[in-house]
Amino acid sequence: MTAKYSRIAGTGSFLPQKILTNADLEKLVDTSDEWIRTRTGISQRHVAAESETTTDLAEQAARRAIEAAGISAADIDLICVGTTTPDLVFPNVGTLLQDRLGIHGCPAFSLEAACTGFVYALSVADKFVRLGESKCALVVGAETLTRIIDWNDRGTCVLFADGAGAVILQPSAEPGIISTRLHSDGKYKDLLTYPDGVSKGFKLVREGKASVQMRGNEVYKVAVNTLGQLVTETLNANNISKSELDWLIPHQANLRIIEAIAKRLDLPMERVIVTIDTQGNTSAASVPLALDTGIRDGRVKRGQLLLLEAFGGGFTWGSALIRY
């Protein structure tokens, strides 16, 4: 028997202990606190310790989500992780996380869709639950983006950060995840990229020249336009008006992008979960981090209607409309 919906039973998140402030960055690169805050909305970000891996962060977020859902790790029968910064080429982070949690035999995998990774992972897990192939799915977004940043590039080093967020999905007869909508377009591949990898032989890595490359102004324009169309598409596809939304929980890429999407939805910023000021852009981790923040501080309540959206390198973009 299949479930009509999947629902979020619990959330969790984790941020590394080390904090890097704008004042700290002023000592590393030609920038200023005012420049960073004005253009991005960021005042500080968390950076993983040298010994911390993406799986380390994912494990802590997962354990908190498990606790919040009131389940045990043994109940989990699917693990899906969105990440761009895996510990190893293989085994994948999902499998490494599975071992950390003492879970055996169930499907465990990672997928890579850059900053949209969590929304992609959530969509995949939702289908497993709706089809009856999972009764308790763990979905994680986790990143150690600071590992692939050029700390001499002020256009990128001020943005990216590390963290992890997780949710537990379970079957439900009532609406939980109402719909997910996923998109991608490779024609934008050169606007935001990490230009090296396994089949390229890690040549740039060996030469010390590999890092995230971004054409900021072009990314901003495409992101605002694409996300604006996405939120309209999501609402129209589900016959929901803007006024019915309780919360916008966006990818935390840039405060100006978040403000532009809120304006498109006629939502005051008081109904938008914003974490970028203290967490920076944690890529695939940013949406579940923001979701967990809103739930744990009491703003997001059961029964409310949430719109999650993200945009990342590829370009990839996606949304999830959720009755929490």
C-alpha positions in Angstrom: 0.0 0.0 0.0 1.4 3.4 -1.0 1.2 6.6 1.0 -0.5 9.6 -0.5 2.1 11.9 0.9 5.4 12.1 2.8 5.6 14.4 5.8 8.5 15.9 7.8 8.6 14.2 11.1 11.8 15.9 12.5 14.6 18.3 11.5 18.1 18.8 12.7 21.2 20.9 11.8 24.8 21.4 12.7 27.3 24.2 12.3 31.1 23.9 12.9 32.4 25.7 16.0 34.8 28.0 14.2 33.3 31.3 13.1 34.9 33.6 10.5 33.7 37.2 10.7 33.9 39.9 8.1 36.6 41.5 10.3 38.6 38.3 10.0 38.3 38.4 6.2 39.5 42.0 6.1 42.9 40.6 7.3 43.0 38.0 4.5 41.8 39.8 1.4 41.0 43.3 0.1 37.5 43.7 1.4 35.6 45.4 4.2 32.7 44.5 6.5 30.6 47.2 4.9 31.3 45.9 1.4 30.4 42.3 2.3 27.2 43.2 4.2 26.0 45.7 1.6 26.4 43.2 -1.3 25.6 39.9 0.4 24.0 40.4 3.8 26.6 38.3 5.5 28.3 39.3 8.7 29.9 35.9 9.7 30.1 32.3 8.6 31.1 28.9 10.0 34.2 27.0 8.8 34.9 23.4 9.4 38.0 22.5 11.4 40.8 20.8 9.5 39.8 17.4 10.8 36.1 17.8 10.1 34.6 16.3 7.0 31.2 16.6 5.3 30.2 13.3 6.8 31.1 14.6 10.3 28.7 17.5 9.9 26.0 15.4 8.3 26.1 12.9 11.1 25.5 15.5 13.8 22.6 17.0 11.8 21.1 13.6 11.2 21.3 12.6 14.9 19.4 15.8 15.8 16.7 15.1 13.2 16.4 11.5 14.5 15.9 12.8 18.0 13.4 15.4 16.9 11.4 12.8 15.0 11.3 10.5 18.1 12.7 7.5 16.1 15.8 5.4 16.3 18.5 5.1 13.6 17.3 1.5 13.1 14.0 2.8 11.8 15.6 4.5 8.8 15.3 2.6 5.5 16.6 5.2 3.1 19.4 7.7 3.2 19.7 10.4 0.6 22.4 13.1 0.8 22.8 16.3 -1.3 26.4 17.5 -1.3 29.0 19.0 -3.7 31.9 18.3 -1.3 32.1 14.6 -0.5 34.8 13.2 1.8 35.9 10.7 -0.8 35.4 10.0 -4.5 33.8 6.8 -3.1 32.2 5.5 -0.9 29.6 8.2 -1.2 28.6 10.4 1.8 25.3 8.6 2.1 27.0 5.3 2.6 29.6 6.8 5.0 26.8 8.3 7.0 24.9 5.0 7.0 28.0 3.4 8.7 28.3 6.2 11.3 24.6 5.7 12.3 25.0 1.9 12.5 22.4 1.3 9.8 22.8 -1.8 7.5 21.4 -2.8 4.1 19.1 0.0 3.1 19.7 2.2 0.1 22.2 5.1 0.9 23.5 7.5 -1.7 24.5 11.0 -2.5 23.5 13.3 -5.3 25.2 16.4 -6.6 23.1 19.4 -7.7 25.3 22.1 -6.1 23.2 24.5 -3.9 19.9 22.8 -5.0 21.2 19.4 -3.7 19.0 19.2 -0.7 15.8 20.0 -2.6 16.8 17.4 -5.2 17.4 14.9 -2.5 14.1 15.7 -0.8 12.3 15.2 -4.0 13.8 11.8 -4.6 13.1 10.6 -1.0 9.6 11.9 -1.3 9.0 9.7 -4.3 10.3 6.6 -2.4 7.9 7.3 0.5 4.9 7.9 -1.8 5.6 4.7 -3.7 5.8 2.7 -0.5 9.4 1.9 -0.9 10.4 3.8 2.3 8.7 4.2 5.6 11.4 6.4 7.2 13.8 8.4 5.0 16.7 10.5 6.2 17.4 13.4 3.8 20.5 15.5 4.4 22.2 18.6 2.8 25.8 18.9 4.0 28.8 20.8 2.7 32.4 21.8 3.4 32.5 24.5 0.7 35.4 26.3 2.3 37.6 23.4 1.2 37.3 24.5 -2.5 37.5 28.3 -2.1 40.4 30.5 -3.2 40.9 32.7 -0.1 42.5 35.3 -2.3 39.3 35.7 -4.4 37.2 38.3 -2.6 34.2 37.5 -4.9 33.8 34.0 -3.5 35.7 33.7 -0.2 33.3 36.1 1.5 30.2 34.0 0.5 30.7 30.3 1.2 30.6 28.4 4.4 30.2 25.0 6.0 27.3 23.2 7.7 24.6 20.5 7.5 20.9 20.1 7.8 18.6 17.1 7.9 15.0 16.0 7.9 13.2 12.7 8.5 10.4 11.9 6.1 7.5 9.4 7.0 4.3 8.4 5.2 1.2 10.4 5.7 -2.4 10.4 4.6 -2.5 14.2 4.9 -0.5 16.7 2.9 3.1 17.0 3.9 5.3 17.5 0.9 2.6 18.7 -1.5 4.9 18.9 -4.5 8.5 19.4 -5.6 9.6 20.9 -8.9 13.1 20.5 -10.3 14.9 22.1 -13.2 18.4 22.4 -14.7 20.1 24.1 -17.7 23.6 23.3 -18.6 24.0 26.3 -20.9 24.9 28.3 -17.8 27.6 25.9 -16.7 30.5 28.4 -17.0 28.9 31.0 -14.8 29.4 29.1 -11.5 31.8 26.1 -11.6 34.6 24.2 -10.0 36.7 23.5 -13.1 38.4 20.2 -12.2 37.7 16.7 -11.2 38.4 13.0 -11.4 38.2 12.4 -15.2 40.1 15.6 -15.8 42.9 14.1 -13.7 42.7 16.8 -11.0 45.3 18.7 -13.0 44.4 22.1 -11.6 44.2 20.6 -8.1 47.8 19.4 -8.4 48.9 22.8 -9.7 47.1 24.6 -6.8 44.8 26.4 -9.2 41.4 24.8 -8.6 38.7 26.7 -6.8 35.1 27.8 -7.2 34.8 30.2 -10.1 31.8 32.6 -10.3 30.6 35.4 -12.5 28.7 37.1 -9.7 26.7 39.7 -11.6 25.5 37.2 -14.2 24.6 34.6 -11.6 22.6 37.1 -9.7 20.6 38.1 -12.8 19.8 34.6 -13.8 19.0 33.5 -10.2 16.5 36.3 -9.6 14.7 35.7 -12.9 14.7 31.9 -12.7 13.6 31.7 -9.1 10.9 34.3 -9.7 9.5 32.1 -12.5 9.9 29.0 -10.2 7.8 30.3 -7.3 5.0 31.4 -9.7 5.1 28.0 -11.4 5.0 26.2 -8.1 2.0 28.1 -6.8 0.1 27.9 -10.1 0.7 24.1 -10.4 -0.9 23.6 -7.0 -3.7 26.2 -7.3 -2.3 28.1 -4.3 -2.3 31.9 -4.0 0.6 33.9 -2.7 -1.5 35.0 0.3 -1.8 31.4 1.5 1.9 31.0 2.1 3.1 31.3 5.7 6.8 31.1 5.1 9.4 31.4 2.4 12.5 29.3 3.3 15.0 30.1 0.6 18.5 29.1 -0.3 20.8 31.5 1.5 22.9 32.7 -1.4 22.6 36.5 -1.2 20.2 38.7 0.8 19.4 40.7 -2.3 18.2 37.6 -4.1 16.1 36.6 -1.1 14.5 40.0 -0.9 13.7 40.0 -4.6 11.9 36.7 -4.3 10.0 37.8 -1.2 8.9 40.9 -3.2 7.7 38.7 -6.0 5.6 36.7 -3.5 4.3 39.9 -1.8 5.8 38.5 1.4 7.2 40.8 4.1 10.7 39.8 5.2 9.1 39.0 8.6 7.7 35.9 6.9 11.0 34.8 5.3 13.5 32.6 7.2 16.9 34.4 6.8 20.1 32.8 8.2 22.6 34.1 5.7 23.7 36.9 8.0 25.3 34.5 10.5 25.8 31.3 8.4 26.8 32.5 4.9 26.1 30.4 1.8 26.3 26.7 2.9 25.2 25.5 -0.5 23.1 22.3 -0.2 23.0 22.7 3.5 21.4 26.1 3.5 17.7 25.3 3.0 17.6 22.5 5.7 19.6 24.7 8.1 17.1 27.6 7.6 14.1 25.2 8.0 15.5 23.7 11.2 16.2 27.2 12.5 12.7 28.4 11.9 11.2 25.3 13.5 13.4 25.3 16.6 12.9 29.0 17.4 9.1 28.5 17.2 8.4 30.6 14.1 7.5 27.7 11.9 4.5 25.8 13.3 2.7 22.6 12.4 0.0 23.1 9.8 1.7 26.1 8.2 2.4 26.3 4.5 6.1 26.5 3.5 7.8 27.3 0.2 11.4 26.0 0.0 13.5 27.1 -3.0 17.1 26.9 -4.1 19.4 27.7 -7.0 22.9 26.4 -7.7 25.7 25.8 -10.1 24.7 23.9 -13.2 22.5 25.8 -13.2 20.1 23.8 -11.1 17.0 25.1 -9.4 14.0 23.6 -7.5 11.2 24.1 -5.0 9.3 22.2 -2.5 5.8 23.2 -1.3 5.2 21.8 2.1 2.5 21.7 4.7 4.5 21.3 7.9 
